[in-house]
Every structure is written in structure tokens, then in C-alpha cells.
Amino acid sequence: MIFDINVHLHYRMADPTDILLQIEAAELPDQPLHHANIDLSDTAYFARTLAEDGIGNRIWMQVQGDFVCDYTSRVEVTRPVPDLSNLQTGPLHLLPGDVFKYLMPSRYCPSDEFQSYVFEEFGHLSGGARVVAIRDWIEGHFRYLPGVSTSQTTALDTFVQRQGICRDFAHVLITLARASAIPARFCSVFAPGVTPQDFHAVAQVYLDGAWHLVDPTGMASADSIAIIGVGQDAAHVAFLTSFNYAQLLEQTVSIDVPNL
């Protein structure tokens, strides 16, 4: 699938402010970029750095006053979509060193509090079959409702409330997968099927020696997702992190599929 991404951000910083921006689709073997461009208002400092696990880039900037960013790109997603239910987990002691950390609890994903629950509810399943069951359970029991969660909402909060947005759904899946001893990480992405259109969040699980995308909202499949970056949870992959007060004036994300 080929689609065009357009992002417009407009913030205002009264004082000199360091910000970390991560909004560009990553250049990956299964999602080559046909073109990409980012236009920024004046900055006092600008530097690119590799993001988590070497997937995508972050941009460090120092700005003051109005900060305006326009990002456009065309990405082609060629990612195969295997049947997750047929994939297996391997011995934990053979996991690659860079995967092991995604078994651990993190700020928004307190997986150590859910081990009894996943054993009781999904203990008859293993590997990809358990991930599919968890995904279907979340999609079937949680209500997608903007405005009910905040930047402080954890997977435990969402589990209790049974409502939230893509970020919250992804945190719950990641938490239950890690509680099942399946490595899982958070992915910031673009996807054409997201409603309302915005930056989207999904999970990745490590099965059969590779990472596989899973969207517990049901809005996007792996072959229609462009990855921006990955991390242990949303704190590691925020599209904009400001280290001082930032006033949001305008933010839009649009995705167009040519010839549709």
C-alpha cells in the first residue's frame, strides 16, 4: 500500500524551550519512503539523533515564540501479514539482548500486576494464539472514546475503565503480553484507516524471532501501517516532548491513499 502523509503542527513557547520531535515515518526495509520533507520555523538549535532501537529519528531543537512544522511524505508499505495464531514464543533465555527489556514493566505498562489474570483468562493458549485472544478481547470489551484518558493514564486505569484511545488500548495489550512472558513494545504510527485521523498507536509483539504489529483498536492492519518509532510505552515515543510550557495552537494529521 502507498499513501501520503501530511502533518501540520503549530505551538507557541513564551521562553526558550528545548523540544524533542519524532513525527517522521521511519525508513525501513518493509516501508520504503518515496519522498519526505520537513519544513520548520526558525530554531536556535537543530540536531538529528537515532530513536529507540535505531528505528526512525528524533530531532532536538531549541525554539522560542511560534514553532511551526509541516511534514509530508509518501510511504510504501510492503510488510507481509502472517497468521499470528501460528507463531510461537521461544525460550526466554535465548532472546536477543535488545529484546529482553520489552519483558519488563514500564511506566504505563505494569505487567507484573497482571500475571495471575492472564494465567486465569488466557492460560490455555500460548504464543501468537494468546496474543490474538488478548487483541480480540480488548477490541470486543473496550470502548474507543477520546477525552476519557490523560497523559497519566496507565494500562491498569484503562483495564478498570474499559475505555480510552489507541494509546490506552496499546498499553493494555503490551501489558498483558508482557505478563504472558511475550516481549511487547509500543509503536507510534501512521495508518489510513484511523478515525478520527491522528497519530496512531499500536503494539508489536516478538514471536518466532521477529516483531509483529498488532492493533487492538481494529482500525489498522500490519500491511497498512507506517511506523514512526518504538519504545517501552508512550513515554518513549511521544511525537513532541517539550521541556517547558508549550501552547498548542493547531495540529492536523491527514493521510491520503492515491486513486482511492
C-alpha positions in Angstrom: 0.0 0.0 0.0 1.2 3.5 -0.9 -0.1 6.6 1.0 0.7 10.2 1.5 1.2 11.7 5.0 0.7 15.4 5.9 1.3 16.7 9.3 1.0 20.4 10.5 2.0 21.5 14.0 1.8 25.0 15.4 2.9 25.6 19.0 3.9 28.7 21.0 6.7 28.8 23.5 7.0 32.0 25.5 10.5 31.2 26.7 13.5 29.4 25.1 12.4 25.8 25.1 14.1 22.5 24.3 11.8 20.1 22.4 12.2 16.6 21.0 10.3 15.9 17.9 9.5 12.5 16.4 6.9 12.6 13.7 8.7 11.3 10.5 7.9 7.8 9.2 11.0 5.6 9.6 12.8 4.3 6.5 12.6 0.5 6.9 13.0 -2.5 4.5 9.2 -3.1 4.6 8.2 0.6 4.4 10.5 2.5 1.9 9.9 6.2 1.6 9.3 7.5 -1.9 9.9 11.1 -0.7 9.9 13.0 2.6 10.2 16.7 3.5 10.0 18.6 6.8 9.8 22.4 7.0 10.4 24.1 10.3 10.2 27.6 11.6 13.4 29.2 12.9 15.2 27.3 15.6 18.1 28.2 17.8 19.4 24.6 17.7 18.7 21.6 15.4 20.2 18.1 15.5 19.0 14.7 14.5 19.6 11.6 16.6 18.6 7.9 16.2 15.5 6.9 18.0 14.9 3.8 20.2 16.3 0.6 18.7 17.6 2.6 15.8 14.1 2.9 14.3 13.4 6.3 13.0 14.9 9.6 14.1 14.3 12.2 16.7 15.0 15.9 16.2 16.4 18.0 19.1 15.5 21.7 18.8 15.5 24.8 20.9 12.7 27.2 20.0 11.0 30.4 21.2 7.8 32.1 20.1 5.8 30.4 17.4 7.0 26.9 16.3 5.5 25.7 13.1 6.3 22.3 11.5 5.0 20.9 8.2 5.9 17.3 7.4 5.0 15.5 4.2 6.0 12.1 2.9 4.9 9.2 0.6 5.5 5.8 2.1 5.0 2.3 0.5 4.2 -0.5 3.0 5.2 -3.9 1.7 5.0 -5.7 5.1 3.7 -9.3 5.0 0.9 -10.2 7.4 1.4 -13.7 8.8 -1.3 -15.5 10.8 -0.2 -14.6 14.4 -2.0 -17.6 15.8 0.5 -19.9 14.2 3.5 -18.1 15.6 5.3 -19.2 18.7 7.5 -17.8 21.5 11.0 -19.2 22.0 12.9 -19.8 25.2 13.3 -16.6 27.1 17.0 -17.2 27.8 17.6 -17.2 24.1 16.1 -13.8 23.5 18.4 -11.2 21.8 19.8 -8.7 24.3 17.9 -5.8 22.8 14.5 -7.6 23.1 14.8 -8.6 26.8 13.8 -5.2 28.1 10.4 -5.5 26.5 9.5 -8.2 29.0 9.8 -5.7 31.9 7.1 -3.5 33.4 7.3 0.2 32.5 5.7 3.5 33.4 2.4 2.9 31.7 2.5 -0.9 31.5 2.6 -2.5 35.0 2.7 -6.0 33.6 3.8 -7.6 36.9 0.3 -6.8 38.3 -1.4 -8.9 35.6 0.3 -12.3 35.8 -2.4 -14.0 37.7 -5.1 -12.5 35.4 -3.5 -13.7 32.1 -3.0 -17.2 33.5 -6.6 -17.4 34.5 -8.1 -15.9 31.4 -5.7 -17.0 28.6 -3.6 -19.7 30.3 -5.0 -22.4 27.8 -3.3 -20.5 25.0 0.4 -19.7 24.2 2.4 -17.6 21.8 0.6 -15.9 19.0 -2.7 -17.6 19.8 -2.7 -15.9 23.2 -1.8 -12.5 21.6 -4.7 -12.9 19.1 -7.1 -13.8 22.0 -5.9 -10.7 24.0 -6.3 -8.5 21.0 -9.8 -9.7 20.3 -10.8 -9.4 24.0 -9.6 -5.8 24.1 -11.4 -4.9 20.8 -14.6 -6.6 22.0 -14.7 -5.2 25.6 -13.2 -1.7 25.4 -14.9 1.4 24.1 -12.9 3.8 21.9 -13.7 7.1 23.5 -11.5 10.2 23.1 -11.2 12.5 26.1 -11.6 10.0 28.9 -7.8 9.4 29.4 -4.9 11.7 30.1 -1.1 11.6 29.8 -1.1 10.0 33.3 -3.5 7.1 32.4 -1.8 3.7 32.8 -2.9 0.3 31.4 -4.3 -0.6 34.9 -6.5 2.5 34.7 -7.7 1.6 31.2 -8.3 -2.0 32.2 -10.6 -0.9 35.0 -12.4 1.8 33.0 -12.7 -0.3 29.8 -12.4 2.8 27.6 -9.8 5.0 26.1 -8.0 5.8 22.8 -5.4 3.9 20.7 -2.6 4.7 23.2 -4.5 3.2 26.0 -5.6 0.1 24.0 -1.9 -0.5 23.0 -0.8 -0.2 26.6 -3.2 -2.8 27.7 -2.2 -5.3 25.0 1.5 -4.7 25.8 0.9 -5.2 29.5 -1.0 -8.4 29.1 1.6 -9.7 26.6 4.5 -9.0 28.9 2.6 -10.6 31.8 2.4 -13.7 29.5 6.2 -13.6 29.0 5.9 -12.4 25.5 8.1 -9.3 24.6 5.9 -6.4 23.5 6.7 -2.8 22.7 4.8 0.4 21.9 4.7 1.8 18.3 3.8 5.3 17.2 2.5 5.0 13.6 0.5 6.5 10.7 -2.4 4.4 9.2 -5.0 5.4 6.7 -7.9 3.7 8.4 -7.7 5.6 11.7 -10.8 7.6 12.7 -10.5 10.4 13.6 -7.2 10.7 11.8 -4.3 11.5 14.0 -1.0 10.0 15.2 -1.9 6.4 15.9 -0.6 3.9 18.4 -0.3 0.1 18.2 1.7 -2.7 19.7 4.4 -5.0 18.5 5.0 -8.5 19.8 8.1 -10.6 19.4 7.2 -14.1 18.1 9.2 -16.6 16.0 12.3 -14.4 16.2 10.7 -11.2 14.7 8.5 -8.2 15.6 4.8 -8.3 14.5 2.4 -5.4 14.6 -0.9 -5.7 16.4 -3.7 -3.1 16.5 -6.1 -3.8 19.4 -8.5 -1.0 18.1 -9.1 -3.0 15.0 -8.6 0.1 12.8 -5.4 -0.8 11.0 -3.7 -4.0 9.7 0.0 -4.5 9.6 0.2 -4.0 5.9 -1.3 -0.5 6.1 0.8 0.8 9.0 3.8 3.1 8.7 6.0 3.0 11.8 7.4 6.3 13.2 9.2 4.8 16.2 9.1 2.3 19.0 9.6 2.2 22.8 8.6 0.6 26.0 5.5 2.7 26.2 4.1 6.1 25.0 6.6 8.0 27.1 9.4 6.8 24.8 7.7 7.7 21.5 5.9 11.0 22.1 5.6 12.9 18.8 6.6 16.1 20.7 8.2 16.4 24.1 8.6 19.9 25.4 10.9 20.7 28.4 9.0 23.9 29.1 5.4 25.1 28.8 4.1 24.8 25.2 0.8 26.2 24.0 -0.9 24.2 21.3 -2.4 26.4 18.6 -3.0 23.9 15.7 -2.4 20.3 15.0 -3.6 18.3 12.0 -2.7 14.8 10.6 -4.1 13.7 7.2 -3.4 10.6 5.2 -4.4 10.1 1.6 -4.3 6.9 -0.4 -3.8 7.8 -4.1 -6.5 6.7 -6.5 -9.0 6.0 -3.7 
